[in-house]
Amino acid sequence: MRLRGIPDPTSRRWRVVAAVLTALAIAAITSTYRVFNNVYDEPAHIATGMEWLSRGTFTLDPQHPPLSRVASAVLPWLAGERFTGNTPMFAEGRLILGRGEHYARVLTLARLGHLPFFLFLVLVTWYWARRLADERTAAFAVGFVVTNPNILAHAGVAGTDTGPAALMPAALLAWSLWLDRPDTRRSIIFGVLLALCGLTKFSAVAYWAPAAVVVALLRARSRPEPMWFLSGARRMFRPFAIAFGSACVVTWSMYRFSVGQVGDLTLPAPQFWLGLSEFFGRAARGHPTYLLGEVGVDGWWYYDLVALLVKTPIPLLLFGAVGAWMAFVEVRKTGRATSAQDSERQLAVPLIGVLAVLVVASAARVDLGVRLDLPIYPMLAILAALGLSAAIAHARTTAPRVAVALLGTWAVAVPVAAHPDHLAYFNVIAGRDPSKILVESNLDWGQDLYRLRDASNALGMDSLRVHYFGTAEFLAVGLERARRLRPNERAAGWIAASETFYAGVWADSALNWLRAYQPVARVGKSIRLYYIVPAR
């Protein structure tokens, strides 16, 4: 029996619910712009995007493609900022940002450039869930997206992680729909979305590719004709050529239709090929990181499993597991193609996407935080929405209804409790001190200098020594009586220590001596504040 006042699952009034949730999420995201200074990578992204806009070149750092970086720079560029070309990319970004109110204004403009990615992520999630189920499930999926602090955090910075979170699932959905009906319109849409996916981050295509193969094999499994691959290859050649051509044109256009030398070859978009080379080279070299009290360079295969376990809201994990089981059961049932089984195979696609991202991320040697796993979340939100709808449908007695209501309330409460520290969010599994599990962009990405400035002013500090994991200038944020600690300097007085360096990441032992002392306060979520009594 449906509760009075609750819209029917097929009612379009659920779209209003989704729209209101999205508007509230946008308000939550934009309200953090002036709470946090620039995180570690933002100056580099602004600088490289500004080079593309000001000079039409992309030479500072091609290992990430241009789209996300141009999004970071386009509004500052429209406001009159320009590329100087006289400094490395981080210093160039700091020059563009400037100091004081100019710094805050330019940083706000850079971050606003990423809201379209967030809105597209919400739209794709809503559209996909609606195709699989109904209006209510689509609204639930949007709810699971906009109450996820990890999504809110990275939608609020000028980075390279929200774009892949939006476009990798979009490209996978487009591929699935294209396989069902590869007409010209779907071929162009698929090609464009795949290109945009790769232009946000090379790793997004690495996530998409294995998922696309599995989805195609699942389709092939249900073909009734024994020689489907011969007739299918002939039928698919033209639409595939349209999709491939669309992807190539969009990709080349983002590199300004450039032609140049790559080794001994003359190729279109040379920075694309150089970027791919750097991307794979970095993946092979690994990267300094931290997990469960250990520092390493080669990463851990279980890093992403741990990160998702402690960084994902519990209701999303629980309902996502229910939806994943539903999808798995439907896949096992699928045999020959029938109209009824079309939706069952579609139900499997978000599950395949989640598993593909997790497998590829676990196999990679570069572990930089849950931000690299963000493409999982829209697809997990769809599964969770399906799980929640199923739970509601099967909750016929008081106890399960109360349990479902409590979990739903918990999901809404998560971002409210975490605000504005979405970046540093951990669930209850992480315990009271999540720095023992993860640091870096999971907890400390250099975001709390404004708060450190306010603490310095409130405590009347004459001087402050800082070992800071970040790229912001102290004077840019108004922190005037601070300087960085020299390597292994043992200072007295006020000491501020970033959690990442305190954990010893980047083989940094400069703060080992501080372990003998207790911090007098925590500044935000990412800085430990000490007062060391000077020796007499």
N, C-alpha and C positions, 0 to 999 in steps of 0.2 A: 504494500500500500504506500503510495507516494504521500510525503508530508505536505500539509497545506501550506501554500505560500512558496514552496520550492518549485522552480520551473521544471517542466518536463525535460528529460535528457535531450530531446530533439529541438527544444525551443531556442530561438535565436537570441533570447534574452541572456543566454550564457555568453554571448559575444560581448555584451555590456560588462559582464563580470571580468572577462579576459582583458578588456580595454582598461577598466579601472585598475586592475592589478598591474598592468603595464605602466600606467601613468604614475602609480605610487612607486614603482621600481625606478622609473626615471627620476622622480623627485629624490629618492634615496641615493641614487648614483650621483646626481649633480650636487647634492648637499655636501658631498665629501671633497669636492674640488679644492676648497680653501682650508680644509682640515689638514690635508697632507701635502707636503712638498713633493717635488718630483721623485719618483722611484728610480731605481738604478739606471734603467735603460732609456728612459724617456728623452734625455737630451740627444742621445745618438739617433733615435728615431725621428725626432724633429729636424735634426741637422740633415740627415740623408734625404728626408722628404723635401726639405727646403732646397737642397741641391737640384733635385728633379724638377721642381717648380720654377726655380730661378734661372737655371742654366740648361735644363733639358738633358742633363747627364745623371748618371747613377754610379759613381765610382768610389765613394767613400767606404762603402761596406756592402758588397753585392750578395753576401751570404743569406740575407733575407730579401725577398722580392719587394717591389716598390709599393704595392697597393696600401698596405697598412701604414707604411711610413708616409706616404703622400696624404693619407687621411689625418695623420698627426700634424702635418705642416700646412694644410690647405687654408684653414681659417686664420692662423697667424700670417700667412702669406697675403691673404686678402686684406688683412689689417695693416699691411705695409712692411712686415718683416722680410728680410732678404738674406741670402746666403753670402758670406764674405769670402770663403774659400781659403782663408789664411791659416787655419788651425785644424788639428785632428777632430774627429766627429764629436767627441764628448765636449771638448772645449768650444767647438763651434756651436753646439747646442746650448751651452751655458751662456755664450755671447748673445744668442738670439733671445734667450729667456730674460737676461738682464737681472735687475735687482728690484726689491721692494714691490710696489704696486704693479710695475711693468711686468715683473716676474710672475706674479699671481695672475695677471690678466692673460698673458701669453700662454701660460700653462693651462688655464681654463679653456682657452680657445682650442689648444691642441687636444685636450681631452674631449671636448664637445664633438670633434671630428670623428669620434668612434661610436657615438650614439647610433648612427645608422646601422652599424654592424649589429648592435644589440637589438634594435627594432626588427631587423631582418631575421635574426635568430629566433625572436619571439614569433614572428609571422610564420616561419618555416615549421616551427614546433606545433603551432596551432593548426596549420593547414594539414600537416601530416597526421596528427592525432584525429582530426576531424574526418579525414579520408578513411582511417582505420575503424572509427567508431561513430561518435556523435558529437553534438555541440558541447554537451557537458564534459565529456572526456577531453575535448580540445581545451576547454577552459581550465580543467584540472592540470593539463600538461603545461599550460602557460603559468599556472600557479606554482608548479614545481620548479620551473625555470626562474621565475622572478623572486622566489624565496630562497634561492641558492646563493649564499654569500660569495662563493667563488666566482660565479657569473657576474654578480654585482661589482665585485672588486675589480675585475679585469676590464669590465665595461667602463669603469671609472678612471682608467689610466690610458695614456697615449702609448699603447704597446702593440704587440704583434700576435696577441692570443685570442682576442674576441673575434677577429675576422675568421680564423680557421674554425672556431666553435660554431659560427653561423654557416659557413660555406661548405665545410666538409659534409655535414648532414644533408645540406641542400643538394650537393652534387650527387650524393648517394641516392637520395630520393628521386632526383631527376633521372639517374641511370636506371633505377628500378622501373619507373614509368616508361622510359624509352624502350626498355626490353619488351614491355607489354605491347606498346604501339609505337614503333619507330617512324613516325611521320616527320615531315619537314619541320613543323613547329617544335615538336619535342626534341628533334635533333639539334636545332639551333639553341634551344634553352639549355639542354644538357651540355653542349659544347661550351657555351658562355659560362655556365656555373662551374664547370670543371676548371676552366681557365682562371676564373676569379678565385677559386679554391687554392690553386697553386700559386697565385699572385699574392695571397695573404701570407703564406708560409710554405716552404717546400715540404715540410713534414706533413702538411695536411693531405697532400697527394699520396704520401707514403702510407697514411692511414686509410685513405679512400681505396687504393688499388686492391689490397687483399679482400676487403669487404665486397668490392665490385665483382671480383672473380667468384667469390662464394655465392653471391646473389645470382650471378649468371648460371653457375652450376646447379643451383636449386631450381631455376627455371628449366634448365635442360633435363633435369631428372623427371619432370612431369610431362615431357613431350610425348605424345602418343605415337608419332610416326618414327620408325626405326632409322630413317635416313634424314632426320630433321636438320642435321648440321650442314648437309649439302644444300638443301633448298633454303635453309636459313641464311647461309653465307651469301648466296646470290641475292636474297631478298634484303639483307642488311647492308650490302656493300654501299649503296648510294646514301642511305641515311647516316651510316658511319662516316663516310667521307664528308658529309655536311657537318656533322658534329666535330670531327677532327679539324676540318678547315676553320670552323668558327672558333675553336679553342686556340688554334695557331694565330689567327688574326687578332684576337683579343689580347693574347699574351704578347705578341710582337708590338702591338700598339702601346702597351704599357711601358715598353722599352723604347718608345718614340721611333719605331720602325728603323732602329739603328742597325748598321752592318759594320763588322770589324773583325780583327784578327783574334783568333783563339788558338794559340800555338801556331802551327803552320797552315791552319784553315781560315778561310774567310766565311763567317757565319752571320746570319741575322741575329740580332739581340745578343751580342757577345757577353754582356754583363749577366745575362741569364745563364749561360753556360759556365762562366767563371763562378757565379754564385752557387750553382749546383756542385761544382768541384769543391768549393770551400765548405759547403754543407756536408758533403760526404766525408771530407777530410776531418772536419771537426767531430763528426759522429764516430770516426775511427779512433780519434785521439782521446775521446772521453772529456770529462770536465770535472773540476773539483766540486764535491758535494758532500752531504752529511745525511746520515740516517741512523736513528737509534743509538746515538752516542758515538758513532764511528765516522771518520772522515775518509773519503776515498776519491779516486779519479775515474775509475773504470765503471762506476755505478753498480747497482745490485739488480738482479732480475725481478726481485719482489718490491722494489722501491715504489712503483706506481700502485701496486696493490695496497701497500701500507698507507700511502698518501691518500688514496681514494677512501680507504676505510676510516681514517681519522679526520678527513677534511669534508666529507660529504654529509649533509644533514641526515640523521637517522631515519626520519620518515621517508625520505627519498630512497634510501637504501632498502628499507623494508618493503615498501610498495613496489619499488623497482624490481626486487627479487620475485615478488608475486607475478608481475607482468612478464618478466623474463621466463618464468616457469610456464606461464600460459603460452607464450610464443614457442617455447621448446616443444611443448605437447602438440601444438598445432603443426609444427614442422614434421614431427614424427608421424603424424597422421597423413601427411600429404603424399599422394601417390600420383596417379594420372591426373592430368589437368582437367578441372571442371570449373564452372563459374563460381561455385561455392568455395573452391580451394584457392581462387585468385586472392581473396582477402587473407586467407591463411598464410600464403607465401608472402604477402605484403607485411603481415604481422611479424614475420621473421626478420625483416630487413633491419629495423632498429636494433634488434638483439645482435644480429651479425655485425652491425656497425660498432656497437659497444665492444664486442669481443675483439674486433679487428684493431681498434685503437689500443685496447689494453695489451694485446699480444705484441704489436709493433713497438709500443712504448716500453714494454718490459724487455724486449730484445735489444733496444738501443742502449748504448753505453753512456749517453748523456742524460743525466737525471737533474733537471732544473726546477722541479716543483710540479704541483698539481696543475699549474697553468698549461703545461704541455698536454694534459689530458682533457682539457675543456671540451673538445668535440664530443666526448662521451655524454656530457650532461643533457643536451637537448634530446638525444635518443633515449637516455635513461629516464628523462622526464616523461616521455611518451609511454614507455613501459610502466612507469609508476602510475600514470593516469589511468592506464588500462587496468592495473592492479587495484587502484582505488575504486574505480567503477565496478569492478567485479566484487570487491569486498562489500560495497554498499548493496549490490544486488543480492548477495548471499547473507547479509546480516539481518536475520529475521527475528532475533531475540534481543533482549536488552543488552546483555554483556558484549556481544560483538559490535553492536551499534555504538555503545559507549567507547569501546576500544578504537573504532574507526574515527569517531568524533575527536577523541583525545589526540590521536596521531595527526589528524588534520589540523587541529589547533596548534600542536607542536610545530608543524611545518611552517605555519604562519608566524609563530613566535620566534623562530630561529633568526631571521634577519633583523627583527625588531631588537632582540637582545644583543645581536652582534654589532649593530649600527653604532658608530660609523666604521668600526674596524672589521669590515668585510674581509680584507686581505688576510688578516691574522686569525680568521675564524677556524676553530677546531671543534669537533663534536665531543660528547662526553667520554668517548672511548679514549681520547688522548690524555685524560686526567688533568690535574691542576697545573702541570708544567709541560706544555707541548714542545718547548725548546729541547727537551730530551729526546724527541722523536724527529722533528724536522725544523729547519730554520730557512734561511734564504727567502725566496719569494713566497714561501708558505707562511712566513711569520714576519720576517724582517727584510724588507726590500729598500731600506733607507728612507722610510716614509714619515718619520716622527720628528723631524727637526723643528717644525713649528711648535710642537708641544715642548720640545727641549728648550726652545727660546722662551716660551712662557714660564716654564719651571725655573729657568735661570733668572728671569726678571722677578718672579715671585719670591725666590729665595735670596735675592740680592747678591748673586755670585759676582765676586770681583774678577775671577778667572775660572776657566773650565777647560779641562783636557778631554779630548774626545777621540775614541777609536771607532770610526763611523763607517759602516758598510753602505756606501752610497756615493752619489756623484754630485749632489747639490753643494753649492758654495755656502758657507756659513753666513757671509754677509748678504747673500741674495735673499735669505729668509729672515734677516734681522738678528741673527745670532752674532753679536759683536764682540763678546769677550771670550771667545772660544778659539782654540787652535787644536790641530790634530796631534795626538800623541806620536812621538817618534818611535821607531822600532824598538821594542823592549824597554821603553822608557818607564821607570818607576817614579811616578809623580805622587805628590801629596795634594790635599785639598779636594776639590770637586772633580770627579772622574765620571765620564759617560761612556758606556761600552755597548756597542751593538751586539745583539744576540748571535748574529752569524759569526762575528769574529770571536766572541766569547766561546763559541762552540769549537773554534779552531779550524774553520773552513778556510780554504786557500793556503793550507799548511801554515796558518798564522798562529804562532805561539806567544804573541806579544802580550796577551792578557792572562797567561797562566798564573802570574803572580797575584792577580785579583781574586783567585779562587780561595785565598785565605781570608777574604773579607766578605761580609754580608752587604748586599745593596741596601741603601736607606729608602729607596723608592724605585718604582718602575715608571718610565716615561712612555705613555702609550703602551703598546704591546711589544715594542722592539728594542727598547733601550733600558739598560740597567744603570741606575745612578748611585754612585758611591761618594762617601766623604771619608778621605783618608787623613787622619790627624797628623799634622806635620811633626817630624821629630824635633825634640827640643835640644 
